[in-house]
Amino acid sequence: MADGAVDRGGEMQQQMWACVFEKALDIVSAAQIEGGAAGNGDFAATTLLEFVDDVAAQKTSAACDDDALFSTYMIDIHCHILAGLDDGPEAAEMSFEMAEMAIADGITHVVATPHASPHHEFVPELIEERRKALQQLLEGRLVLGTGCDFHLSYENLQDVALRPTRYTINRKNYLLVEFADFAIPASMDQTLHSLHLNGLRPIITHPERNPLLRTKPERLYRWLRQGCYAQITAQSLLGKFGRAAQDMAKTLMDLRGVHFIASDAHNVSSRPLRLKEAYEFVVKNYGEETARATLVENPMAAFDGKPLPWVPELDDDIGLSPGATAIKKKRFWFF
């Protein structure tokens, strides 16, 4: 597990109370100055109690610089935050800026997922070195794990069968799988099945942005029925990747075929490390349960290598092979 990994929400709670105490000390100091030589301790105590009551009632977001401390924490399982590894940030300074952006947005865990593809050399030892360096700078304010954007090349498939944790999220059993935009082999069903047989849980990344899957979404639905999961990009839901990607993202959400929403961040401008706006969008359009499932609960389970707590069933007629009939799952009761 990544250094400093904590229980669900623990990191956020520590940040909140550290901020509360810091603010409280500021209030006491200010009160003592105002009290002057009289040492008006009663004023300090009264002001402090008022502040604590205000925090408890969440009447103000100005108590700390970061208003996200009083909102839902989130986990990002797909992010290109480490510098000099792929098409993410070129310098460590931007990596740090991205991390600060995540913290300000209410994100507590980020999985650094550089590309494992023919275009970008994948070196786990170097990735871990960069992760540790950034983790040290953050002083426990953000938990960093590693994984990758796994491309289904022959070499990668051979290696992942032998050394799966080099590629998986937080070195557990969930694997982010990215398809090429120009070709998806007909044998992909068997390839994904082989990953399952090796104990891996494939997560199809940003299918809404893949033109081939937008044209033939039934392939994606079939993989979901096969036991794969789907992760869409937060910015897709907000229309930042164009109308086609947004429409597909909404369709998948409508079908309850999305298990994760992640940033797929690459920088602090065009591909930012933010999730809060998407969380609020999902709450408004699909409900709090779906927002928490896709941005908190399922991502945390993947980070910890545990079964996903939220996996809705697809409708009977979605993702079936031609001529196939849906089989209802039987329930067995034991007395």
Number of C-alpha atoms within 10 A of each C-alpha: 15 19 13 15 18 15 9 17 17 13 20 25 14 14 17 19 12 13 17 17 13 13 17 20 14 13 17 18 13 13 21 18 14 14 15 9 8 9 13 14 13 12 15 22 15 12 17 20 13 12 19 16 12 14 18 10 9 13 11 13 15 10 20 17 10 17 15 19 23 17 14 18 24 30 30 29 30 30 26 27 35 31 22 15 22 20 16 22 22 16 12 16 12 18 24 19 16 25 28 17 17 26 25 18 22 23 30 28 30 28 27 27 29 30 22 24 18 11 9 12 12 20 12 17 10 11 21 17 12 19 23 16 13 21 21 12 12 16 10 17 20 25 22 26 25 27 29 28 25 26 18 20 12 8 11 19 17 12 12 19 15 11 12 21 19 19 27 27 27 26 19 20 22 27 28 24 23 21 21 12 12 8 9 13 9 9 8 14 14 10 14 20 17 14 18 16 11 14 12 21 24 24 22 24 25 27 24 26 20 19 16 17 19 18 10 10 18 15 20 21 22 16 21 21 16 14 14 23 25 23 27 30 26 30 26 24 24 17 14 14 15 13 13 15 25 22 16 22 28 21 14 20 18 12 15 16 24 25 26 30 31 27 26 28 25 24 21 19 9 10 16 19 32 25 24 21 14 21 22 14 16 23 15 11 13 15 13 13 12 21 23 20 20 25 27 24 22 23 30 23 17 23 28 19 18 14 13 15 13 15 16 11 13 14 12 11 10 17 20 17 13 6 6 9 10 13 7 7 7 6 5 5 5 3 2
